[in-house]
């Protein structure tokens, strides 16, 4: 099941903005009652005129925020499933603002997962991973965990870029800890991983010096896709681990 950003009157609004809407509605009813009474009895329109500006502010401000959220939700949902390589720097800056708006105002893990994938598509891996990690810590539903897999995949690939498959190479403790964390997040995903992702996990285990888990990951990759490419340097690294 694909995660989405829910649409609705109050979605994307903070609690105080919802309260403002409620107060605006009450004030509108009071103003309408005062206006009708004044017209029917020939009284002063002043009470209704005094209230109406407050109605405009109390209703208008959250309504604009809701429209802005709804527009951003449409664009961010598209971004999460798009190739953003053709975007100009200005377009990317606008897109990042929209993603930030959704991430800040999202009320559910599913909505935050959409924002995380939009960051990923935009190439903002660290922002995507930071948000995905926050979501994952809260033990989200299976559909949300599945939606986070592409973020964890991209994070692992970028983390491994700074490591070496040279048989004599060693990995720094901090880097090893970072790799272990991402691998654990992928291993606990409820969905089936792709063959290239299993190969990346094998790469990670090889860098960490865990030969048996690396070989198991290669076997999983080949079970998913028998023709999957395995870097010869990875195999050379594994043969050097005893």
C-alpha positions in Angstrom: 0.0 0.0 0.0 1.4 3.4 -1.0 1.7 6.0 1.6 0.1 9.3 0.9 -0.6 12.8 2.4 -4.1 13.0 3.6 -6.2 16.0 2.5 -8.9 17.6 4.6 -10.1 20.8 6.2 -7.8 20.6 9.2 -4.9 18.6 7.8 -1.6 20.4 8.0 -2.9 22.9 10.6 -1.5 23.4 14.0 -3.8 23.1 17.0 -3.9 26.8 17.6 -4.8 27.4 13.9 -7.7 25.0 14.3 -8.8 26.9 17.4 -8.6 30.1 15.5 -10.9 28.6 12.8 -13.4 27.5 15.5 -13.3 31.0 17.1 -13.7 32.6 13.7 -16.8 30.5 13.0 -18.3 31.4 16.4 -17.6 35.1 15.8 -19.1 34.9 12.3 -22.3 33.6 13.8 -22.3 36.4 16.4 -21.7 39.0 13.7 -24.4 37.5 11.5 -26.9 37.6 14.4 -25.9 41.2 15.2 -26.3 42.2 11.6 -29.7 40.6 11.2 -30.9 42.1 14.5 -29.7 45.5 13.6 -31.4 45.5 10.2 -34.7 44.1 11.6 -34.8 46.6 14.5 -33.2 49.6 12.9 -30.3 49.4 15.4 -26.6 50.2 14.9 -24.5 48.0 12.6 -21.4 48.9 14.6 -21.2 45.7 16.7 -21.3 43.5 13.6 -18.7 45.8 11.8 -16.3 45.6 14.8 -16.5 41.7 14.9 -16.1 41.1 11.1 -12.3 42.0 10.9 -11.6 39.5 13.7 -13.6 36.9 11.7 -11.5 37.6 8.6 -8.3 37.2 10.6 -9.3 34.1 12.6 -10.7 32.3 9.5 -8.4 33.7 6.8 -5.0 33.0 8.4 -5.5 29.2 9.0 -7.4 28.9 5.7 -4.4 30.3 3.8 -2.1 27.9 5.8 -4.3 25.0 4.8 -4.3 26.0 1.1 -0.5 26.3 1.2 -0.1 22.9 2.8 -2.5 21.3 0.3 -0.5 22.8 -2.6 2.8 21.7 -1.1 1.3 18.2 -0.5 0.5 17.9 -4.2 4.0 18.9 -5.3 5.9 16.9 -2.7 3.9 13.7 -3.5 5.0 14.2 -7.1 8.6 14.8 -6.1 8.7 11.6 -4.0 8.2 9.6 -7.2 10.0 11.7 -9.7 13.4 12.2 -11.3 14.5 15.6 -10.1 17.8 15.7 -12.0 16.4 18.2 -14.5 15.3 20.7 -11.9 17.1 24.1 -11.8 18.7 25.3 -8.6 15.8 27.7 -8.1 13.3 25.0 -8.6 15.2 22.7 -6.1 15.2 25.5 -3.6 11.4 25.9 -3.9 10.9 22.2 -3.7 13.0 22.0 -0.6 10.8 24.7 1.1 7.7 22.7 0.2 9.2 19.5 1.6 10.2 21.3 4.8 6.6 22.6 5.2 5.2 19.1 4.9 7.8 17.6 7.2 7.0 20.2 9.9 3.2 20.1 9.6 2.7 16.4 8.8 0.6 14.7 11.5 1.2 11.0 10.6 4.3 8.8 9.9 2.9 8.2 6.4 2.9 11.9 5.6 6.4 12.2 7.0 7.6 9.2 4.9 6.4 11.0 1.8 8.5 14.0 2.8 11.5 11.8 3.5 11.3 10.3 0.0 10.9 13.7 -1.6 14.2 14.7 0.1 15.7 11.5 -1.2 14.6 12.2 -4.7 16.0 15.7 -4.4 19.4 14.3 -3.5 19.2 15.6 0.1 20.1 12.2 1.6 21.0 13.4 5.0 17.8 15.3 5.5 15.9 12.3 4.1 17.7 9.9 6.4 17.3 12.1 9.5 13.5 12.2 9.0 13.3 8.5 8.1 15.3 7.6 11.2 12.9 9.7 13.4 9.9 7.9 11.8 11.4 4.4 12.1 12.2 5.0 15.8 8.5 5.3 16.4 7.8 1.8 15.1 5.5 2.9 12.2 3.0 0.6 10.4 4.5 -1.9 7.9 3.4 0.2 4.9 5.4 3.2 6.2 8.4 1.0 7.0 8.3 -0.2 3.5 8.1 3.3 2.1 11.3 4.2 4.1 13.4 1.4 2.4 14.5 3.6 -0.6 15.8 6.2 1.9 17.8 3.6 3.8 19.1 2.1 0.5 20.3 5.5 -0.7 21.9 6.3 2.7 23.8 2.9 2.7 25.1 3.4 -0.9 26.4 6.9 -0.1 27.9 5.8 3.1 29.8 2.9 1.4 31.2 5.3 -1.2 33.7 6.5 1.3 34.9 2.9 2.2 37.4 0.7 0.4 37.1 -2.9 -0.7 40.9 -3.3 -0.6 41.6 -6.5 1.3 43.9 -4.6 3.7 41.6 -1.6 4.2 40.1 -1.0 7.7 37.0 1.1 8.5 36.9 3.7 11.2 34.9 2.8 14.3 32.4 5.7 13.8 31.9 4.8 10.1 31.5 1.1 11.1 28.8 2.1 13.6 27.0 4.2 11.0 27.1 1.3 8.5 25.8 -1.2 11.1 22.9 1.0 11.9 21.7 1.4 8.3 22.1 -2.3 7.6 20.1 -3.1 10.7 17.3 -0.7 9.5 17.3 -2.4 6.1 17.4 -5.9 7.5 14.3 -5.2 9.7 12.3 -3.8 6.7 9.0 -5.7 6.2 9.3 -5.8 2.5 11.5 -7.9 0.2 14.7 -6.0 -0.7 16.0 -5.8 -4.3 19.0 -7.7 -5.5 21.3 -4.7 -5.7 20.3 -3.7 -2.2 21.3 -7.2 -0.9 24.6 -6.7 -2.7 25.1 -3.3 -1.0 24.4 -5.0 2.3 27.0 -7.7 1.4 29.4 -4.8 0.7 28.7 -3.4 4.1 29.3 -6.7 5.9 32.5 -7.2 3.9 33.7 -3.7 5.1 32.8 -4.7 8.6 34.7 -8.0 8.3 31.7 -10.3 8.6 32.3 -12.8 5.9 29.4 -15.2 6.6 26.8 -12.4 6.6 28.3 -10.9 3.5 28.1 -14.2 1.6 24.6 -14.8 2.9 23.6 -11.4 1.5 25.1 -12.3 -1.9 23.1 -15.5 -1.9 19.9 -13.6 -1.2 20.7 -11.2 -4.1 21.3 -14.1 -6.5 18.1 -15.7 -5.3 16.2 -12.5 -6.2 18.1 -11.9 -9.4 20.5 -14.6 -10.6 22.3 -12.3 -13.0 22.8 -9.5 -10.4 26.3 -7.9 -10.7 28.7 -8.5 -7.8 31.8 -6.4 -7.9 34.9 -8.7 -8.2 36.6 -6.5 -5.6 33.9 -7.5 -3.2 34.6 -11.2 -3.8 38.3 -10.5 -3.4 37.7 -8.7 -0.2 35.7 -11.7 1.1 38.3 -14.2 0.1 40.9 -12.3 2.2 38.7 -12.5 5.3 39.4 -15.5 7.5 
